[in-house]
Amino acid sequence: MEHATSHAATTTPTKPIVAPIGGGLSGASIGLGFFSMCVFWWYPFSPILSAVGLVLGLIGLARGARGPRGENFAFGGVALCATSLSMTLTLNFALRYLQWDSLL
């Protein structure tokens, strides 16, 4: 019976499945967008969270960060943050207008 040969010398070095910086930017964008949607009534805090997440997601998109199976997590984070930012600003200004408060 022959011994199995070691494939370590014949295989090419493995490439990391996910780039750590791009994956972190995408994950932070999704996390900030989700949390800012959960606390959308905290006016100065929620738009800041979603704006930071939007910037991080756009940087991740520009870097071309993809998940292990080709998922575009950065695009999901950008979409989540943009939705949260538009929802927060729209509700804030609409409710201020309806309550006869100053707009700025």
Phi, psi and chi 1 to 4 in degrees:
 res  aa     phi    psi   chi1   chi2   chi3   chi4
   1 MET       -  131.9  179.7  166.0 -107.1      -
   2 GLU   -88.3  148.5  -67.1 -176.7   28.7      -
   3 HIS   -82.0  146.0  -68.6  -71.8      -      -
   4 ALA   -69.9  135.5      -      -      -      -
   5 THR   -79.2  151.9   58.3      -      -      -
   6 SER   -75.8  128.7  174.8      -      -      -
   7 HIS   -90.1    1.1  -67.2  -63.8      -      -
   8 ALA   -65.8  -35.1      -      -      -      -
   9 ALA   -79.5  -23.5      -      -      -      -
  10 THR   -93.7  -19.1   59.6      -      -      -
  11 THR   -86.6  155.2   58.5      -      -      -
  12 THR   -81.1  155.3   58.7      -      -      -
  13 PRO   -63.1  141.9   11.4  -17.7      -      -
  14 THR   -78.0  145.8   58.0      -      -      -
  15 LYS   -96.1  143.2 -168.4  171.2  114.3  176.1
  16 PRO   -61.3  142.1   13.8  -21.5      -      -
  17 ILE   -66.4  -44.2  -66.2  174.5      -      -
  18 VAL  -126.2  132.5  178.9      -      -      -
  19 ALA   -67.0  128.4      -      -      -      -
  20 PRO   -63.5  -39.0    5.9   -8.7      -      -
  21 ILE   -73.6  -45.9  -66.4  175.0      -      -
  22 GLY   -64.3  -40.3      -      -      -      -
  23 GLY   -66.3  -37.0      -      -      -      -
  24 GLY   -67.9  -39.8      -      -      -      -
  25 LEU   -63.6  -43.1  -70.7  172.7      -      -
  26 SER   -66.5  -43.1  -57.7      -      -      -
  27 GLY   -65.6  -39.4      -      -      -      -
  28 ALA   -65.8  -37.8      -      -      -      -
  29 SER   -63.6  -44.0  177.5      -      -      -
  30 ILE   -65.6  -44.3  -69.9  172.3      -      -
  31 GLY   -63.8  -44.4      -      -      -      -
  32 LEU   -67.2  -38.9  -72.6  170.9      -      -
  33 GLY   -65.0  -42.3      -      -      -      -
  34 PHE   -66.0  -44.9 -178.8   73.8      -      -
  35 PHE   -67.5  -36.5 -173.4   66.1      -      -
  36 SER   -69.2  -26.7   69.3      -      -      -
  37 MET   -74.0  -30.7  -77.6 -173.3  116.9      -
  38 CYS   -71.2  -29.7  -70.6      -      -      -
  39 VAL  -118.8   44.5  -65.6      -      -      -
  40 PHE   -66.3  -18.7   68.7   92.3      -      -
  41 TRP   -81.7  -11.5   61.1   88.5      -      -
  42 TRP   -81.5   93.6  -68.9  -11.7      -      -
  43 TYR   -59.8  -56.6  173.8   64.0      -      -
  44 PRO   -73.0  -22.5   18.7  -23.1      -      -
  45 PHE   -81.3  -46.2 -174.2   59.6      -      -
  46 SER   -64.4  -44.4  178.3      -      -      -
  47 PRO   -64.8  -31.9  -21.7   29.9      -      -
  48 ILE   -66.5  -44.5  -68.8  170.9      -      -
  49 LEU   -60.0  -46.3  -74.1  178.8      -      -
  50 SER   -71.0  -31.6   55.9      -      -      -
  51 ALA   -68.7  -41.0      -      -      -      -
  52 VAL   -65.2  -42.7  169.1      -      -      -
  53 GLY   -63.1  -36.3      -      -      -      -
  54 LEU   -65.0  -43.4 -174.1   66.3      -      -
  55 VAL   -64.6  -44.0  168.2      -      -      -
  56 LEU   -64.0  -39.4  -68.8  176.2      -      -
  57 GLY   -66.9  -38.2      -      -      -      -
  58 LEU   -67.4  -36.3  -71.5  173.1      -      -
  59 ILE   -65.2  -41.3  -67.7  170.9      -      -
  60 GLY   -63.7  -38.0      -      -      -      -
  61 LEU   -65.0  -42.0  -88.1  177.0      -      -
  62 ALA   -65.4  -33.2      -      -      -      -
  63 ARG   -78.8  -13.0  -69.2 -179.5   56.1  123.6
  64 GLY    75.7   35.8      -      -      -      -
  65 ALA   -70.9  132.2      -      -      -      -
  66 ARG  -129.8  156.3  -65.1  -78.1 -178.9  163.9
  67 GLY   -78.4 -178.0      -      -      -      -
  68 PRO   -64.8  -27.7   11.5  -18.3      -      -
  69 ARG  -110.3   19.3  -68.1  176.9  -61.9  -85.0
  70 GLY    90.8   12.4      -      -      -      -
  71 GLU   -70.1  145.2  -53.5   95.7  -15.4      -
  72 ASN  -101.6   78.5 -160.1  -10.3      -      -
  73 PHE   -66.6  -30.5  -70.2  126.3      -      -
  74 ALA   -64.5  -38.5      -      -      -      -
  75 PHE   -66.9  -39.1 -178.3   72.3      -      -
  76 GLY   -62.6  -40.5      -      -      -      -
  77 GLY   -66.6  -39.4      -      -      -      -
  78 VAL   -63.8  -44.2  166.3      -      -      -
  79 ALA   -64.2  -41.6      -      -      -      -
  80 LEU   -65.6  -44.3 -161.5   59.1      -      -
  81 CYS   -69.1  -39.4  -72.6      -      -      -
  82 ALA   -65.6  -39.2      -      -      -      -
  83 THR   -64.7  -44.8  -57.4      -      -      -
  84 SER   -64.5  -42.6  174.4      -      -      -
  85 LEU   -65.2  -44.8 -173.3   61.5      -      -
  86 SER   -67.6  -38.5   63.7      -      -      -
  87 MET   -65.6  -44.2 -179.4 -179.4   69.6      -
  88 THR   -64.6  -47.0  -56.8      -      -      -
  89 LEU   -67.6  -40.4  -66.9  177.3      -      -
  90 THR   -64.6  -48.1  -59.1      -      -      -
  91 LEU   -64.0  -38.7  -76.0  175.8      -      -
  92 ASN   -64.7  -48.5 -176.7   35.5      -      -
  93 PHE   -71.4  -35.5  -75.4  121.6      -      -
  94 ALA   -67.1  -42.4      -      -      -      -
  95 LEU   -70.2  -34.0  -70.0  176.5      -      -
  96 ARG   -64.8  -39.9  -80.5 -172.8 -176.8 -175.9
  97 TYR   -67.5  -42.2  178.3   72.8      -      -
  98 LEU   -69.7  -26.0  -70.3  174.3      -      -
  99 GLN   -95.6   12.8  -65.8  173.8   -4.8      -
 100 TRP    58.5   36.4  -61.0   87.7      -      -
 101 ASP   -97.8  166.6 -160.0    6.7      -      -
 102 SER   -71.0  147.8   65.4      -      -      -
 103 LEU   -81.1  -19.1  -72.2  177.5      -      -
 104 LEU  -125.2      -  -63.3  175.3      -      -
